Amino acid sequence: PQGSEKTKTFVHAFLKRSMPKMKDEAIQDMLTRKAVVLEHYHKKQPKQKRKKTKGFTAKQRRELRLFEIEPEQQRYAIFLPLHELWKQYIRDLCHGLKPDAQPHMIQGKLLKADLHGAIVTVTKSKCPSYVGITGIILQEFKHIFKIITKEDKLKVVPKLNNVFSLELDGFISYIYGSKFLLRASERSAKKFKLKGTIDL
């Protein structure tokens, strides 16, 4: 019979085992009800740490020559389509480069824009041999630009102590390399302060 002492003892012991965190008073209170809802306690499993995939180190990238352009690929004509893509990218970024656009707004966007594919000219330099170099930027690093000229020569031009100019749809912008010593990915997040021109 349901009211026997054995039944009560068994149910009390079963509840005690099933819900070890409950006190005897709470179990006794549950026994006075017609229905008992058993709760399931999950054991906390230790979180497995995700292994981060390690990329190549700078030394490994140099050994694998990941950033080197093969001599047969060092041709100006190959990268002209890249320049056309860059022009369209800048037009979209600056909403068309309209004549009534404010120059400082365009300048601010160009400072953060990706320059791969832009045609630049070295207008001023402490080293006279760099002045006049014109070509398409193929690679931008923290301290240098790699530029391919119309003569199919790959030039490595340092940013420091050089002033570069780029022209698009009649708008000419000047880049002071000494204030531009950042990687392309870092420039997009940096806040540039508008200052006057700085001599080399």
N, C-alpha and C positions, 0 to 999 in steps of 0.2 A: 504493500500500500504506500501511496505517496506521502502520507504523514508520518511514516515511521522514522525513528531516530537514525537508522542507518542511512536512509536517503538524505536526511539533512546533513549528516556528517560528511557523506560523500560529496554533496554539492558544495559544502563549505570548503572542503579540502581542494576540490577541483577549481573553485574560484580563486583560492589562495595561490595555487600553482599558475593559473592562467593570467592572473593580474597581481604580480608580486608587489607592485607599487601601492596597492590599495590597503588601507588600514582595516582592521577587523570590524570596526564600527560601520564602515562603509559597506563591507561585504554583508554584514548582518542586515543593514538597511535594504540592500538589494534583494535579500532572501524574502523579505516581507512582501515584495511585489510579485505580481503574477508573471511578469516577463523579465528576463535578464539579457541585456545586450553586452556581449563580450567584445572588448576592445583589443585590437592587435597592436603590439608594440614592435616597431621595426628596430632592429639592431643597426646602429650607425656604422656604416662601412667606411673605412679610411679612403679619402679621396686620392685617386691616382694622379700624380703630377704629370702633366703633358710634357713630353720631351720637345724642346724647341729645335727646329731644324737649323743647323748651323750652316751659314753660307761660306763662301770662300773668303779667306783673309786677303789683305792687300798683296801680300807676297805671293800667294797662290794665283791671284788674278794676273800678276805680272809674269809669273812663270808660264801660265797658260796662254798669255798674250791675248786676253779677251778684248782689250780695248785698242789693239793695233789694227790698222787698216792695211790690207795687203797692197803692195805696189801696183798691181794690175787694176785695183779698184780706185786708185787715186787719180780720178779723172773728173774734171769740173762738170762736163756734160751729164755725167751720171746723176749728179746731185741737184741739177736744175729743177726736176719735178719736186724735190724736197723743198726748195725755195718757194715754189708756187704754192705748195701746201701751207708753208709758214705764212705767206702773205694773206691767204684766206683765213688762217687761224687768227692773225692779228686784226684783220678787218672785223671778224665776228666778235673778237674780244673787246674791241673799241667801238662797236656798233657802227661800223662803216667808215670811220675816219672822215667824217663830214667836215667841210670848211669852217663851220661855226663851232666845231668841237673845241673845248678848252684845252690848251696845250699841256697844262700841269696835270690834268686828268689822264690824258693819253700817256704822258711821261710816267705817271705813277703805275699805270698798268703794264707799260713796257719793262719797268724795273723788275716786275714779278713774273713776266712772261718767259716762256721757254724760247731760247734763242737758237736752238738747233735748226739750221736752214736759213737763217738770216744772212744777208750780205752786209758785211761791215768793212769799214776802212779805218786804218790807223791814221788819225789826223795829227796827233802830237805824241811825242815820245822823248824820253831822256836819251834813248839810243836812236840816233838818226837813221840807222839802217832799217828800222821798223816802219818809219813814216812812209805812207803811200801803199802799204800792203792792203790789197782788197780781195775779198773772197767770201765763200760761204762757210759759215761755222758748222763744222762736222761734229765736234765734241767740245763740251765745256766742262772743265774741272775747276777745282777751288781756286787755283792760281794761274791757270792758262786757258787759252782758246786754241783749238786746232782748226786751222783755216785752209781750205783748198782754193788756190788761185786759178785764174783763167789759163795760166800757163801749165796747169796740171801739177803744180808743186804744193806739197803739204807743208804749211808753215806752222810752227809752234810759237805762239806769241804770248808772252806773259801779260797778265792784267796789270800788275804793279807798274806804276810810272808811265802808263799809256792811256791815251784818250781815243775812244773809238766812236765812229759815227755810223748811223744806219738811216737809210731813207726809204720811205714807203708812201706812195701816193702824194708826194710833195711835202710830207712831214719829215723833218730831219731831227733826229734825237742823238744826243751825245752821252756816251757812257764813260764815266771816270773809273778806269779799272782799279785804281787804288781803293775805291769805296765799294768795289764789286767783288771782293775776295770771298765769295761764297759759292757753294755748290748750287746747281740749278734747283734741286729739291729744297734747299734751305732758303733760297730767295723768295719762294712762293709764300712762306710763312713770316718773313721778316717785315717789320714796319720801317720804311725808309722815311727819314726826315727831309723835307724840302729845304735845301740850302742853296746859297749862291755858288757860282763857279769857283772851283779850287784850282790854283795853279799847280803844275807838276812839282 
